[in-house]
Every structure is written in C-alpha cells, then in structure tokens.
Amino acid sequence: MPGTIPPSFFTARLPGMEILMKLPYPTYHPFHPVYHAVAEPITEETAAAPKVVRIRVQSAGSERLDRTESAVKIQKVFRGFLGRKSLRKVKDVKIEVDEIEERLKSRETVELLKTDAKERLRMSERLMSLLLKLDSIGGVDLGVRACRKAVIRKAIGLQERIDAIVAGGRGV
C-alpha cells in the first residue's frame, strides 16, 4: 500500500512534525539528538530511501580542546582501561589461588597429597599454570604490579607448603 510505513519502522510524533526512525523497539530519550533534529514531513520517497543526516553533538559547557590535550585525555582513558583489565585478570587468578589454599587447609586434602602422587602432581601443575598466567599479565601501573606480586608470593608459598607436606609424608 503506498503511503504506509513498514512495520519495522517507528514513527515518533512531535508537535508539528513526524519523524521516521529505524529502532528495534519504540523508545523515547528526551536528550537523544534525533528528537532535536529538524524533521521533514514523511513522503513515499523519504520512506522508501532513508537519508543519512549528520548531527553534531556537543555537550553543554564543553570547550574545544587542542590536539595535545585531546591526546592526553584519550591516553588517560585507555591506560585506565588497560589497568582495570589487568587487575581483573590478577583478581581471577587470585580467586583460584585462594581456592587452592582453602583445599590445602582441609585435613583430607593433606592426607591425599601425602599418599596420592597424581593429586600432588595435579595441584602442583595447577599452581604452576597460575604462576605462568600471572607472569603473562603485563601492567605498567604500580598498583597492578603490587597486586600481581602479592598473588605470586602467595602461590609460591602454597607450592612450598605442598612440598613440605610431601616431604613430611614420606618421612612418616
């Protein structure tokens, strides 16, 4: 039918104008630039061939930054992103190291480590893989490096505890 709007389009009616938008669902955000654009009445030609309109968005009170200030701002944001990403990886490894520590606190696990060579090997390899994972995490941020070092020390301490359990179990 000529003059009808396809069902995948949403028509927003604003006072005195009609805007045709391609949205997955009808929604209204009062500060979205599409609601502040000058709209043309919808005709068959405009409905058939949507036109790309470039809308400049500038937040209130923002002044134009020069290139160096812009570059510094971008670098700060990106370094923050990399720091959070590295810290998240360290946190994931720390959770696994904490799980191994909790298992080593149980008497059953200690007895199993003394008697079962496969279990000793499995736990030692798991700690070594976590240490390698920590070693692969790069971080120029001092906070990330400090957290990484703390988790590395804890993992090495657990490895030494496993070795002590095994050495104590053989002598008994």
C-alpha positions in Angstrom: 0.0 0.0 0.0 1.5 3.3 -1.0 1.8 5.8 1.8 2.1 3.3 4.6 5.1 2.9 6.8 6.8 -0.5 7.0 6.2 -2.3 10.4 9.9 -2.3 11.2 9.9 1.5 11.5 8.7 3.5 14.5 7.1 6.8 13.9 7.6 9.5 16.6 5.0 12.3 16.5 6.3 15.5 17.9 4.3 18.8 17.9 4.0 19.9 14.3 6.3 17.2 12.8 6.7 13.5 12.2 10.0 11.6 12.4 10.6 8.2 10.9 13.2 6.2 12.8 14.6 2.7 12.4 14.5 1.4 16.0 14.4 -2.2 17.3 11.6 -1.1 19.7 9.7 2.2 20.3 11.5 4.2 22.9 11.9 7.9 23.8 15.0 9.5 25.2 14.5 13.3 25.6 18.2 14.1 25.1 18.7 11.9 22.1 19.8 14.1 19.1 17.2 12.6 16.8 14.5 14.4 18.7 16.2 17.7 18.4 16.8 17.4 14.6 14.8 19.3 12.1 12.5 16.8 10.5 10.9 16.8 7.1 7.4 15.5 6.5 7.3 11.9 5.5 6.6 11.2 1.9 6.7 8.0 -0.1 10.2 8.9 -1.4 11.6 9.6 2.0 10.1 6.4 3.5 11.5 4.3 0.6 15.0 5.7 0.7 16.1 6.8 4.2 18.6 9.7 4.1 21.7 9.8 6.3 21.9 13.0 8.3 24.9 14.0 10.3 24.1 15.6 13.6 26.9 17.3 15.5 26.6 16.6 19.2 28.5 18.8 21.7 27.8 18.6 25.4 26.8 21.8 27.2 29.8 23.7 28.6 32.4 21.8 26.6 35.1 23.9 25.1 37.2 22.9 22.1 40.3 21.1 23.3 43.6 21.3 21.3 45.2 18.2 19.9 47.6 17.6 22.7 45.0 17.9 25.4 42.8 15.5 23.5 45.6 13.0 23.0 46.4 13.1 26.7 42.8 12.6 27.6 42.5 9.6 25.3 45.7 8.1 26.7 44.4 8.5 30.3 41.2 6.7 29.5 43.0 3.9 27.6 45.6 3.4 30.3 42.8 3.2 32.9 41.0 0.6 30.7 44.2 -1.4 30.5 44.8 -1.2 34.2 41.3 -2.4 35.0 41.7 -5.2 32.5 45.0 -6.3 34.0 43.6 -6.1 37.6 40.6 -8.2 36.6 42.9 -10.9 35.3 45.0 -10.8 38.5 41.8 -11.0 40.6 40.6 -14.1 38.6 44.0 -15.8 39.3 43.8 -14.7 43.0 40.4 -16.4 43.3 41.8 -19.7 42.0 44.9 -19.4 44.3 42.5 -18.8 47.2 40.5 -21.9 46.3 43.7 -24.0 46.3 44.6 -22.5 49.7 41.2 -23.5 51.1 41.6 -27.0 49.8 45.0 -27.3 51.5 43.5 -26.3 54.8 41.4 -29.4 54.9 42.8 -32.5 56.6 41.5 -34.8 53.8 43.5 -33.0 51.1 46.7 -33.0 53.2 46.3 -36.8 53.6 45.5 -37.2 49.9 48.7 -35.2 49.0 50.8 -37.4 51.2 49.5 -40.7 49.6 48.5 -39.9 46.0 51.2 -38.8 43.6 48.7 -37.9 40.9 46.9 -35.5 43.2 50.3 -33.9 44.1 51.2 -33.5 40.5 47.8 -32.1 39.6 47.9 -29.5 42.3 51.5 -28.5 41.6 50.8 -28.2 37.9 47.7 -26.1 38.6 49.8 -23.7 40.7 52.5 -23.5 38.1 49.9 -22.7 35.4 48.5 -20.0 37.6 52.1 -18.6 38.1 52.6 -18.6 34.3 49.2 -16.8 33.8 50.3 -14.2 36.3 53.7 -13.9 34.5 51.9 -13.2 31.3 49.8 -10.3 32.7 51.6 -7.1 31.8 51.0 -4.0 33.8 52.7 -0.7 33.9 50.6 0.6 36.7 52.3 0.2 40.1 49.1 -0.9 41.8 48.6 -3.8 39.3 52.3 -4.8 39.7 51.9 -4.8 43.5 48.8 -7.0 43.4 50.4 -9.3 40.9 53.5 -9.7 43.1 51.3 -10.4 46.2 49.4 -13.2 44.4 52.7 -14.6 43.0 54.1 -14.7 46.6 51.0 -16.5 47.8 51.1 -19.1 45.0 54.8 -19.8 45.6 54.1 -20.1 49.4 51.4 -22.7 48.6 53.8 -24.6 46.4 56.3 -24.6 49.2 53.6 -25.8 51.6 52.7 -28.7 49.2 56.4 -29.6 49.0 56.6 -29.6 52.8 53.6 -31.8 53.1 55.0 -34.3 50.7 58.4 -34.2 52.4 56.8 -34.7 55.8 54.6 -37.5 54.5 57.5 -39.5 53.1 59.4 -39.5 56.4 56.4 -40.7 58.4 
